Amino acid sequence: MRMILKKRTKIRYSRYVTSKIGKTKAVEANVSLKEYVPTTKWMTSETLKQMLNQHKMVYIKPNVGMFGNGVIRVEMSEGGGEIMPYSYQLGVNLKRFKTFDDMYASIIKKTGKKQYLVQKGIHLLKYRGNRFDLRIMVQQSPRRSWETTGVIGRVAHPSKIVTNFHSGGTLKPVDTLLHSYLSAGERDQYIQKLHVLGMRVAKAIHAKYRGVKEIGVDVALDKELHPWILEVNTSPDPYIFRRLRDKRIFSKIQRYGRANGRL
């Protein structure tokens, strides 16, 4: 009798997942979440050029890394008359180049032998002239059900491309950041949608990485307020939520963290 072997999804049990591409693929495995994930590929000269031609602005980031370290914003001007049409920014330093090859050679000197990803660039919404994104904290409750326990905004330092608090970003309530984009009622509904999105992402990650107990989802909002999942962190900093005026949020995050054996 002929045996039919079913293909099994590889399940991993580590609590912490370092590979950004691994987490991206886990989220994309849920078809309903694909619309929220910007195109992300391994960075090579070919993929960087192709995505830059298509999107005009991309981010490259190390596959393994934290706090926005090593993230580079790469741009190609759309006008045909630019003398230096290619540029990239790392930290506060901006460099311009005549050709793609010159720019890529310079980038490779920065990235070295580390594996990097290239991701479609999202033009972030701004608060008082500075870019911001959001961090959604999702944790397993003491009863082992997934729950979004907090959402906070991160405003980039004026001279930097990353929003991370550890890289000079400023923490703000989400309601404050969305005040000029949505009415009070719309803001409440929108924040609730972010709560639901966070739980859906957590379940997608957990389907592949069964040991994960909490995640931080970094979300960018474009001018249509469409949320884009930039990254998923399986070791999210809970203490940034201590900055919020509502102390009940951090208290709950701390309580769940302790129940999960982290805090």
Buried (B, 14 or more C-beta within 10 A) or exposed (E): EEEEEEEEEEEEEEBEBEEBBBBBBBBBBBEEBEEBBBEBBEBEEEBBBBBBEEBBBBBBBBBEBEBBEBBBBBBBBEEEEEEEBBBBBBBEEEBBBEEBEBBBEBBEEBBEEEEBBBBBBBEBBEBEEBBBBBBBBBBBBEEEEBBBBBBBBBBBBEEBBBBBBEBBBBBBBBBEBBEEBBEEEEBEEBBEEBBEBBBBBBEBBBBBBEEBBBBBBBBBBEEEEEBBBBBBBBBBBBEBBBEBEEEEBBEBBBBBBEBBEBE
